[in-house]
Amino acid sequence: MRRVPDEFEALLSPRGRAVLNGRTRVSLGSSRFLAADDLLDTARARAVTALLDRAMKDVLTPMEDPIPPWTITGMRHDYGELLPKTVRVRTATFASRRSKGFRRAGDIGLHDLLASESYYTFAQRLAGRPLRRGWGTQVLCYGPGDYAGPHNDHHPEDPDARDGYTDLHLTFCTSAVAGQSLVYEQAGHFSEERSVATVGGVTCYRLPFWHYTTPLRAKPGRARDARRWVVLGTFLDAPGGR
């Protein structure tokens, strides 16, 4: 594969196309998170993984926010810990059309895929609500030890997002990945865990809610080739949507 398809529908499995066309219902409903490993075609997902690994890994930018020292030195009371969001990952953001990441993603057709009508319709099916057009897109790449600490992705200062929004993640892991999990809140506790070490996995989030991503683990002797690619879209609710 030299380019991803122009239409997202071409990546879907028969079950994924049934969801897209409304014949099968897979939706968040009242939940905050759903995951499915059977909505993308396996062979095409492997081809996308190889393409991303070949074309994008040299245009990534480190995104690293470690635990700040003040979380300990600034404490004045026992059990008064406060931890901001911590993360270590690499990313290709598309905010600037002049960036290498933006241009390379265009070269492999990623912008067209993520702007396609079937991608938008698929996101609405999973979200279970009308979504606004003009969504944001991004590529993340987790390597060995990369993670995202506990956070809720709440944006109370943004009037368009403060009442909730939807993220759609497509995961493409290389064969050297041994494991990585998403741990998320249920009834006030970090009690739910889901593996995201998949090839062609689909996850959908109704944000904000508390969650974190565990450090990626590589298979023995294969750390150099262990990468989890995440292609994501962020969708605001359509005006008047429920």
C-alpha positions as CSV (number, residue, x, y, z in Angstrom):
1,M,0.0,0.0,0.0
2,R,1.4,3.4,-1.1
3,R,-1.6,5.4,-0.1
4,V,-4.5,4.9,2.2
5,P,-7.9,4.8,0.4
6,D,-9.7,8.1,-0.2
7,E,-12.8,6.8,1.5
8,F,-12.7,5.4,5.0
9,E,-15.3,2.8,4.1
10,A,-12.6,0.9,2.1
11,L,-10.8,0.0,5.4
12,L,-13.9,-1.5,7.0
13,S,-14.7,-5.2,7.6
14,P,-18.1,-6.6,6.6
15,R,-19.3,-5.9,10.2
16,G,-17.8,-2.4,10.0
17,R,-19.7,-1.7,6.8
18,A,-22.9,-2.9,8.5
19,V,-22.3,-0.4,11.3
20,L,-21.6,2.4,8.7
21,N,-24.8,1.6,6.8
22,G,-26.9,1.4,10.0
23,R,-27.7,-2.3,9.6
24,T,-25.7,-3.1,12.9
25,R,-25.8,-0.9,15.9
26,V,-22.5,-0.2,17.7
27,S,-22.8,3.0,19.7
28,L,-21.7,4.6,22.9
29,G,-25.2,5.1,24.1
30,S,-25.0,6.3,27.7
31,S,-21.4,4.9,28.1
32,R,-18.2,7.0,27.9
33,F,-16.0,4.4,26.1
34,L,-16.4,1.6,23.6
35,A,-13.8,-0.6,21.9
36,A,-14.1,-3.0,19.0
37,D,-11.5,-5.1,17.2
38,D,-13.6,-6.4,14.3
39,L,-14.7,-3.2,12.5
40,L,-11.6,-2.8,10.3
41,D,-10.5,-5.3,7.7
42,T,-7.4,-7.1,9.2
43,A,-5.3,-7.3,6.0
44,R,-6.0,-3.6,5.2
45,A,-5.2,-2.6,8.8
46,R,-1.8,-4.4,8.5
47,A,-1.1,-2.6,5.3
48,V,-1.9,0.8,6.9
49,T,0.4,-0.1,9.8
50,A,3.2,-0.8,7.5
51,L,2.5,2.4,5.6
52,L,2.4,4.6,8.7
53,D,5.6,3.0,10.0
54,R,7.4,3.6,6.7
55,A,6.1,7.1,6.0
56,M,5.5,8.9,9.3
57,K,8.0,7.8,11.9
58,D,10.7,10.4,10.8
59,V,8.3,13.4,10.9
60,L,7.1,12.9,14.5
61,T,7.6,15.5,17.3
62,P,8.2,14.4,20.9
63,M,5.4,15.4,23.3
64,E,6.7,14.9,26.9
65,D,5.3,16.3,30.1
66,P,7.0,14.5,33.1
67,I,5.9,14.6,36.7
68,P,6.9,18.1,37.9
69,P,9.0,18.3,41.1
70,W,6.5,20.6,42.8
71,T,4.1,17.7,43.2
72,I,6.3,16.6,46.1
73,T,8.4,19.6,47.1
74,G,5.3,21.8,47.1
75,M,3.2,19.5,49.4
76,R,2.3,21.0,52.8
77,H,-0.2,18.4,54.0
78,D,-0.2,14.6,54.2
79,Y,-2.2,12.9,51.4
80,G,-2.6,16.2,49.6
81,E,-1.1,14.9,46.3
82,L,-2.0,16.8,43.1
83,L,-0.9,15.3,39.8
84,P,-1.3,17.2,36.5
85,K,-1.5,15.3,33.2
86,T,1.7,13.6,32.4
87,V,2.6,12.0,29.0
88,R,5.3,10.7,26.8
89,V,4.5,10.1,23.2
90,R,5.4,11.3,19.7
91,T,2.9,13.1,17.5
92,A,2.2,14.5,14.1
93,T,-0.2,17.4,14.4
94,F,-1.8,19.0,11.4
95,A,-2.3,22.5,12.7
96,S,0.3,23.9,10.3
97,R,0.1,23.0,6.6
98,R,3.8,23.8,6.3
99,S,4.9,21.1,8.8
100,K,6.6,18.0,7.6
101,G,4.0,15.9,9.3
102,F,1.1,17.6,7.5
103,R,2.8,17.2,4.1
104,R,3.8,13.6,4.6
105,A,0.3,12.7,5.7
106,G,-1.0,14.3,2.5
107,D,1.5,12.3,0.4
108,I,0.0,9.0,1.7
109,G,-3.6,10.1,1.4
110,L,-4.3,10.4,5.2
111,H,-6.0,13.8,5.0
112,D,-8.4,12.6,2.3
113,L,-9.3,9.5,4.3
114,L,-10.0,11.5,7.5
115,A,-12.0,14.1,5.5
116,S,-14.1,11.5,3.8
117,E,-17.9,11.3,4.2
118,S,-17.8,7.7,5.3
119,Y,-15.3,8.6,8.2
120,Y,-17.7,11.3,9.4
121,T,-20.7,9.0,9.1
122,F,-18.9,6.2,10.9
123,A,-18.0,8.6,13.8
124,Q,-21.6,9.6,14.1
125,R,-22.7,6.0,14.2
126,L,-20.3,5.2,17.1
127,A,-21.1,8.5,18.9
128,G,-24.8,7.9,18.6
129,R,-25.4,11.6,18.1
130,P,-25.1,14.3,15.4
131,L,-21.6,15.7,15.1
132,R,-20.3,18.9,13.8
133,R,-18.3,19.0,10.6
134,G,-14.8,20.5,10.6
135,W,-13.3,17.9,13.0
136,G,-9.7,17.9,14.2
137,T,-7.2,15.2,13.3
138,Q,-3.9,14.0,14.6
139,V,-1.5,11.0,14.6
140,L,0.2,9.7,17.7
141,C,2.9,7.1,18.0
142,Y,3.6,5.2,21.3
143,G,7.0,3.5,21.6
144,P,8.3,1.4,24.5
145,G,7.6,3.0,27.8
146,D,5.4,5.7,26.3
147,Y,2.1,6.4,28.1
148,A,-0.5,9.0,29.1
149,G,-1.1,9.5,32.8
150,P,-4.5,10.0,34.5
151,H,-6.5,12.8,32.9
152,N,-10.1,13.6,31.9
153,D,-9.7,15.8,28.8
154,H,-12.2,18.4,30.1
155,H,-12.1,21.8,28.6
156,P,-14.5,24.0,30.7
157,E,-13.1,27.2,29.2
158,D,-14.1,26.2,25.6
159,P,-17.9,26.8,25.2
160,D,-18.0,24.3,22.2
161,A,-16.4,21.5,24.1
162,R,-17.2,22.0,27.8
163,D,-20.5,20.0,27.7
164,G,-18.8,17.0,26.0
165,Y,-17.3,15.9,22.7
166,T,-16.3,12.7,20.9
167,D,-12.9,11.2,20.0
168,L,-12.5,8.4,17.5
169,H,-9.2,6.5,17.7
170,L,-7.9,4.0,15.1
171,T,-5.1,1.8,16.4
172,F,-2.4,0.2,14.3
173,C,0.3,-1.8,16.3
174,T,3.4,-3.2,14.8
175,S,4.0,-6.9,15.4
176,A,6.8,-6.0,18.0
177,V,4.2,-4.7,20.5
178,A,3.6,-7.0,23.5
179,G,0.9,-4.9,25.2
180,Q,-0.7,-1.6,26.2
181,S,-3.9,-1.0,28.0
182,L,-6.4,1.8,28.5
183,V,-7.6,2.0,32.1
184,Y,-10.7,4.1,32.7
185,E,-13.2,5.1,35.4
186,Q,-16.3,3.3,36.2
187,A,-18.5,4.5,39.2
188,G,-15.7,6.7,40.5
189,H,-12.9,4.1,40.4
190,F,-10.2,3.2,37.9
191,S,-11.7,-0.3,37.7
192,E,-12.0,-0.9,33.9
193,E,-9.2,-2.0,31.6
194,R,-9.1,-2.7,27.9
195,S,-6.2,-3.8,25.7
196,V,-5.4,-1.3,22.9
197,A,-2.5,-3.4,21.6
198,T,-4.4,-4.2,18.4
199,V,-4.0,-4.0,14.6
200,G,-7.1,-2.2,13.3
201,G,-8.7,-1.6,16.7
202,V,-11.4,1.1,17.0
203,T,-12.1,3.0,20.2
204,C,-14.6,5.8,20.7
205,Y,-14.6,8.2,23.7
206,R,-17.3,10.4,25.0
207,L,-15.2,13.0,26.9
208,P,-14.6,14.2,29.5
209,F,-14.0,11.2,31.7
210,W,-11.0,9.9,33.7
211,H,-8.7,7.5,32.0
212,Y,-5.0,6.7,31.4
213,T,-2.9,4.7,29.0
214,T,-0.3,2.3,30.4
215,P,3.3,2.2,29.2
216,L,3.7,0.3,26.0
217,R,5.5,-3.0,26.3
218,A,7.7,-4.4,23.5
219,K,8.2,-8.1,22.8
220,P,11.6,-9.4,24.1
221,G,14.5,-8.1,21.9
222,R,12.1,-6.1,19.6
223,A,12.0,-2.7,21.3
224,R,13.4,-1.0,18.3
225,D,10.4,-1.9,16.1
226,A,7.6,-1.6,18.7
227,R,5.2,1.2,17.9
228,R,1.5,1.8,18.4
229,W,0.1,4.2,15.8
230,V,-3.1,6.1,16.7
231,V,-5.0,8.0,14.0
232,L,-7.6,10.1,15.8
233,G,-10.4,12.5,15.1
234,T,-12.0,14.9,17.5
235,F,-15.6,15.8,16.9
236,L,-17.7,18.5,18.5
237,D,-21.4,18.0,18.9
238,A,-23.6,19.5,16.2
239,P,-25.8,22.4,17.3
240,G,-29.0,21.0,18.8
241,G,-27.6,17.5,19.0
242,R,-28.4,15.4,22.0
